[in-house]
Amino acid sequence: MRRLADPLWFQAFGCVLGFNWRSSGVTTVVTGVLKHSLNEDVHGVSIAGGKGKRSREAKNEIPNLAEKHYNLSSAKMESLLYASRMAAKVDNSAVQDGFSLYHHVIAFDGEGNWTVVQQGMNRAFRMARRYHWISDTVKSFTFEPHAGIISNYKNPSTLDMTSIDSAENQKVSLELATSNIENVKSSVSRIIADYTPPFE
């Protein structure tokens, strides 16, 4: 699972299996092949999720696989479900990079260790970006949680709310979300009133 969490190893593994290193299909095909090839009794790893609609099946597959193969406690199952949900939420919402997720898999073992591999697509640039997570290194789902992110395209206007550089943004966002809505409306109204369009 540590290797799957390494974006460069994952890409190289896809090439060894015979896929074009530049193809976004490496992610979906490699995880699909692993999902169908890994045997829990032999390898001790299960994979839930997939591409498109199958990504949303992870929430049903995790408890089924965990109970069938590992007899995991309800607490460990909940932890896996939470990891799956949070990784998807963070990469779709907290990392604002113009890439929308369409692929999500979580690999896990009988101890409740997990790795998430998911991919987003930027339709304007026709580019994909892959996000890797592993339970070993996640101290917080909202603070520097990734094992790695890989893409041929680097968006200079990305807002990564999980970055250490966004700590102040996180604080202000939390204050806005929990403050009186009338105060927020008043502040926005003042900003709009003071705004001068360029070249007016």
C-alpha angles and dihedrals in degrees: 000000000000089000092050088052091057108086094204094049089047092052092047090048089054090052091050088054088055105260126137107259090221095055120104085211090076090082098049096040097045093048090043092052091048092048091056097036104046115093114206093211092052105030101025093223132109128193126208129186131025142181125339113331090006090065089067091052090072091088090060098036096052097063092039094052094039093053096040099048109020110021088225119188118255088249092057091046090051089049091054092047091049092049091051093049096044096047090053093044094049096048092045098043115010093046101059101189103132094259118120117205117244100157130052131165132167122200117199142169139212092276093057094253112146147188125198123204116183136162136207132196130219102206095192093059095028089230132135130215125198125209123202128197134175130188092227093072105027108108092157131010090218102042120066093317102157127104086200147330122211134189140135089233125068113196109210092201096056115137108207106188089185093062121107085236089062096057092110091047089053091051094049092045091053091049091050093047093051100037129095109289092222091059090052092049090049092051092049091048091053091049091051092047091051094045116113114193115229118259092015 
